[in-house]
Amino acid sequence: YTQLVVLHVGSNDIQHKGPEEIAKEVEALSKCVMVNGLSKIAISDIIYRDHDNFKLNARIEKVNSLLAKFCKAKNWSLIPQ
């Protein structure tokens, strides 16, 4: 059985979904993984885009902030990018 699952998700959604929606979907996926008996989850930050894409990077920053709060509340690891 798997002891650790790393979730690196949300990158493809960042252009057409809001930060709160993406964070909630990651949370739902995480809960689904936990229901299946896995002991540890680590969530990876969404990787920032080109330095000149300020609007998109601001959205990514918001999602990453929400993911950090969620991980802290669940005592899960957050993998910074």
LINQUI-V292491 format. One line per field, one symbol per residue. phi: phi as a letter, one per 30 degrees, with the letter a starting at -180 (. if undefined). psi: psi as a letter, one per 40 degrees, with the letter a starting at -180 (. if undefined). A space follows every 10 residues. Layout:
phi = ???
psi = ???
This chain:
phi = .dcbbccbbj dddddbbded dddddddddd ddddddiddb bbccedddde dccddddddd ddeddddddd dddcicdccd c
psi = ihdhhhhgie deeddeiidd dddddddddd dddddeeidi hhhhihhiai degddddddd dddddddddd dddefiihhi .
